[in-house]
Amino acid sequence: MKNNEKKIKTNDDLIKELLSVDEQNKLYCEIEKEVKSIRGGARAGAGRKKKDSNNVLKFQVRVTEKEKMFLNYARSHNLNYDDLMQG
């Protein structure tokens, strides 16, 4: 930057210069409140929820009562499905 050029002041710079710390906090709270009230603005709790790594997804298949009984039998007797399908 050249010596004769002035640094451009931002809104934050002016707020820090002109307002006390309490006034700055009050202003920022009001701004945050206004942003939250505008539709489509960033809101607390907006967006996708984080997945819990301990929560395993459950896979569900619709089966008849007879198929359900067979699956329970096969699981309890440790049947090898590969051997059954070979015929």
Secondary structure, DSSP 8 states (H G I E B T S, - for coil): --TTS-----HHHHHHHHS-HHHHHHHHHHHHHHHHHSTTS--TT-S-----TT----------HHHHHHHHHHHHTT--HHHHHH-
